[in-house]
């Protein structure tokens, strides 16, 4: 049972403010999915297919995180909440860094080469971020 009003616990309006944008974005992606999948299958761009898959995965994680806000204060759900928060935050960070890294690359790089370099750079940053978060959580 959620203990509303307890320090750090969620409130209805805060939950609604978190859930609504996530739901709207999932609906938007759902309505655009057929057209986007058709474009992706015709172009066969590994970069765009990978980014689209990462966006969908991260959006679904974010939606789950938004709907499961009550786990934050539910007894026995601390580990599940922390893992869900960690993976959601890491997915968002990976998308942000990979987008910036891809945009900063030379325009001469081929699709797979650019994708590999971008994902390596993003993966290193996310791995360091996860390591730091685990250290701060496990060894306060």
Buried (B, 14 or more C-beta within 10 A) or exposed (E): EBEEEEEEBBEEEEBEEBBEEBEEBBEEBEEEEEEBEEEBEEEEBBBBBBBBEBBBBBBBBBBBBBBBBBBBBBEEBEEEBBEBBBBBBBBBBBBEBBBEBBEEEEEEBEBEEBBEBBBEBBEEBBEEBBEEBEEEEEEE
